[in-house]
């Protein structure tokens, strides 16, 4: 019975990793297929005599999970700053949660200090985001 639980405990992360990779592969293949179909449809319409300027534009692909239309062309600083901001907020929240968790488990000791490392890393990410944020002209 113990072997079953050990096998089950090892199988859960393996299944999660394989599942995550499979989802990513399916998404990439599906997105490529949709782009190909849109291009073929556009070419067929042009061959039938449609005016290319009146056809709808090709669908934009998302890069890194962000839709391209959300970030104008050449605005990589804003995109990077948003990523750092989100990462910083998540890391600070995880550090606070870790400090509270460890602090409640060992109230006599100063074990809550463990949460300071993620809090400081998150603060550094937030500062980096502020530095990279595009300034209005």
VOGU-3710 file (C-alpha; in Angstrom, 3 decimals, decimal comma):
1> xxxxxxxxxx> 0,000/0,000/0,000  2,891/2,355/0,748  4,328/1,701/-2,697  1,038/2,771/-4,238  1,101/6,116/-2,434  4,748/6,660/-3,358  3,981/5,904/-6,996  0,937/8,173/-6,900  2,968/10,967/-5,312  5,529/10,728/-8,109
11> xxxxxxxxxx> 2,906/10,469/-10,850  1,085/13,699/-10,005  3,916/16,113/-10,898  4,864/14,074/-13,955  1,301/14,184/-15,263  1,095/17,914/-14,531  4,312/18,655/-16,416  3,407/16,480/-19,398  -0,085/17,985/-19,456  1,239/21,539/-19,374
21> xxxxxxxxxx> 3,673/20,893/-22,191  0,942/19,177/-24,211  -1,407/22,136/-23,785  1,315/24,517/-24,965  2,050/22,402/-28,033  -1,637/22,109/-28,941  -2,072/25,867/-28,572  0,873/26,640/-30,833  -0,242/24,166/-33,495  -3,836/25,402/-33,385
31> xxxxxxxxxx> -2,772/29,025/-33,623  -0,516/28,271/-36,589  -3,344/26,417/-38,300  -5,738/29,343/-37,816  -3,176/31,743/-39,280  -2,653/29,455/-42,256  -6,393/29,203/-42,897  -6,784/32,984/-42,689  -3,986/33,465/-45,216  -5,483/30,881/-47,580
41> xxxxxxxxxx> -8,889/32,529/-47,320  -7,355/35,914/-48,084  -5,457/34,545/-51,094  -8,620/32,869/-52,403  -10,572/36,113/-52,077  -7,874/38,025/-53,953  -7,864/35,366/-56,692  -11,638/35,784/-57,035  -11,099/39,489/-57,656  -11,692/41,034/-54,242
51> xxxxxxxxxx> -9,946/44,302/-53,504  -7,129/43,554/-50,996  -7,582/46,921/-49,290  -11,206/46,077/-48,447  -10,387/42,700/-46,915  -10,106/42,494/-43,141  -6,551/42,374/-41,808  -4,979/39,078/-40,888  -5,516/38,082/-37,268  -2,694/39,064/-34,957
61> xxxxxxxxxx> -0,943/36,419/-32,965  -0,256/36,669/-29,299  3,368/36,786/-28,237  4,178/35,508/-24,784  0,533/35,426/-23,801  -0,073/39,085/-24,644  -2,082/40,048/-27,682  -0,015/42,179/-30,031  -2,674/44,861/-30,353  -2,463/45,621/-26,629
71> xxxxxxxxxx> 1,076/46,923/-27,069  1,737/49,262/-29,975  4,641/48,526/-32,280  7,972/49,497/-30,767  6,683/49,705/-27,208  8,691/46,858/-25,704  9,574/48,882/-22,613  5,937/49,094/-21,556  5,468/45,386/-22,090  8,587/44,554/-20,086
81> xxxxxxxxxx> 7,557/46,983/-17,342  4,138/45,325/-17,116  5,781/41,922/-16,785  8,066/43,144/-14,007  5,144/44,814/-12,243  3,042/41,659/-12,280  5,984/39,488/-11,224  6,858/41,886/-8,417  3,328/41,991/-7,055  3,038/38,205/-7,115
91> xxxxxxxxxx> 6,414/37,742/-5,432  5,653/40,290/-2,703  2,297/38,622/-2,049  3,971/35,202/-1,874  6,559/36,565/0,560  3,906/38,063/2,811  1,943/34,816/2,724  5,062/32,797/3,516  5,951/35,098/6,408  2,446/34,785/7,850
101> xxxxxxxxxx> 2,403/31,010/7,398  5,788/30,395/8,988  5,136/33,011/11,671  1,943/31,282/12,776  3,573/27,855/12,764  6,484/28,949/14,967  5,258/31,954/16,968  8,048/31,721/19,565  10,844/31,882/17,011  11,435/34,602/14,484
111> xxxxxxxxxx> 10,846/32,223/11,593  8,687/34,782/9,768  11,952/36,302/8,545  11,958/33,604/5,849  9,338/35,664/4,025  11,675/38,642/3,747  13,625/37,162/0,835  10,654/36,937/-1,564  9,385/40,297/-0,330  12,722/41,935/-1,144
121> xxxxxxxxxx> 12,931/40,196/-4,530  9,415/41,419/-5,304  10,366/44,930/-4,225  13,361/44,813/-6,568  11,077/43,756/-9,427  8,688/46,604/-8,638  11,571/49,094/-8,607  12,802/47,701/-11,938  9,316/48,104/-13,348  9,219/51,724/-12,235
131> xxxxxxx> 12,623/52,403/-13,792  11,641/50,814/-17,124  8,193/52,404/-17,263  8,046/54,728/-20,287  7,973/58,369/-19,250  5,438/60,687/-20,912  6,986/63,161/-23,313
//
